[in-house]
Amino acid sequence: MELRQLRCLIAVADTLHFGRAAQNLNMLPASLGRHIKLLEESLGTRLLVRTTRSVSLTEPGRSFVEAARDLVEQADRLEATFRENRQEQASILRIGAIDSAAAGLMPQLLPHFRELHPEIDVELLEQKTIRLLPRLLSGRLDIAIVRPPDLRDPRLVYHHLFYETAVVAVPESHPLASRSSVTVQDMADAPLIVPERNSRPHSHDLTMKLFLEAGLTARVAQIAEEKQTIVSLVSTGIGLAIVPRWASRLAVGGVTFVSLDLPESSRNRLALSAVCVRDARHPARDAFLEVLRNQLSALSRTA
């Protein structure tokens, strides 16, 4: 019996869905299924009843899950205590950030932080939310700036910062490039470049929902994963892309970023949060959060 197997079982018990549980653990459903099968074999009893339509716990499974939660929580507390003791002796702060925050927020925030805390060295990792959250839980990051997921791990605490502004990336030669602002209706017949949903659900859904709410069908011409790639594809004339305003800081020529007029109900779609491990003491992280909170008003005006 391994802690990984217990975490897999608890994730399924919480969601009663193998796909969502696997996504929360950043693993494939088949791998999650193997872990649970090995756990059941080692215990000599079935813990789950799984059909094509539903997942449920057996009676032994319900009892075992409660005991498993206690074991996992004890292991997490032990790991957190050990990590805190190491961090108190360190002066390195490891920060993760999604691409728009790495391009827009961090260059504005880090000079203030370094001025107030020159004794703390900062390591910055740019990655997607689904890659950053597991690094927080494993102790490889101290704090991350992410899009908050719909399903949140209770071991993490989220501090809402603000909502980023959406703009439209347009090739310089496109007729819309000369406009001061555009609406979704203005893009009704335009081919679009959108992010891959599994890796960037917020950005993908932003485009699709805006078109749906306008009574239109998005004409997806290309799917790409990285924001830099999306903006670069726009420069080739393949299509337009709805991106966070901070994406305009990416060094890509041949692209104009035009304001996107949206109804009030559609503006708060690109949430940004600072997230860290719950109940973990980390003086350098707390110092960073304090500087971040003090700069929120100025940062939100540029987002």
C-alpha positions, 0 to 999 in steps of 0.5 A: 500500500502506497500513499500515491494509491491512497491519494488516487482512491480519495480523489475518486471518492471525492469526485465519483468520476475517474476522468475528473479525479485523474485531472485533479491529480495531473495523471492519466485515467488509465494510470489512476485505475492501475493504482486503485487496482493494485490497492484493491489487490493488496487489500484483498477487497473491492473498494469501488464499483465502476460501471460505464455510467457511474462510480461508487464506493463499496461499504469496505471502500467507504470505511477505508477512505476515511482511514486513508484520509487520516493517513494522507493528512498526517503524511502531508503535515509531516512533509509540510513541517519538514519543508518549513524547517528547511525554508526558514534556513533558505533565502530562495523564493520559488515562484511559478506563473502562467505566461501572461502573468510572467510577461505582465505582472512579474516584471512590474512586481519584482523590482518592488520586491527586490528593493524591499527584500534584497536578501531573498533570491527569486527563481521564476518558472513560467508554466501552465496552471495544470503544471504549476499546482502539482509543483506546489503540492510537491514542494518544488514551488513556494507560490504560483500565479495561476488561473483558479481551476473549477475544482480546487485541492483543499490543500491549497489556498487561493488569494484572488488578485484581479481579472485580466482584460481580454484583447484581440490579436490581429495581423497588422494588415487586417482591416480590424487592425486600424480600429480602436476597438472591436466587438465579437460580432465584428469577428463573426466571419474571421478564422480564429486561433484558440488554445488547446482546452485540456491545457488552457481551459480558461482561455479556450472557454473564453473565446468559445463562450463569448461567441456562443453568448453573441449567438455566433459560432466560432470559426476555429482555424487553428489550435495551439498550446503556447501563447507565444505560438498563438500570437506568432500564428496571428502574425502570419495571417492565419487568424485572429486570437482573443488573448489577455492584454499582457500578451501584447508584451510578447516580442512578436512583430506584425501583430496589433492588439485591439481592445475588445468591447464586452458586456459587463457580464462577460468581462470577469472571465480571466481570473488571476490568483496567487496560490500556496500550500495551506497552513505552511509557514514560509517567511519569504513567500509571506513577504512576497504576498505582502508586496503583491497586495500593496501593488494590486491596485496599480497592477490591476490597472495594467492587466 
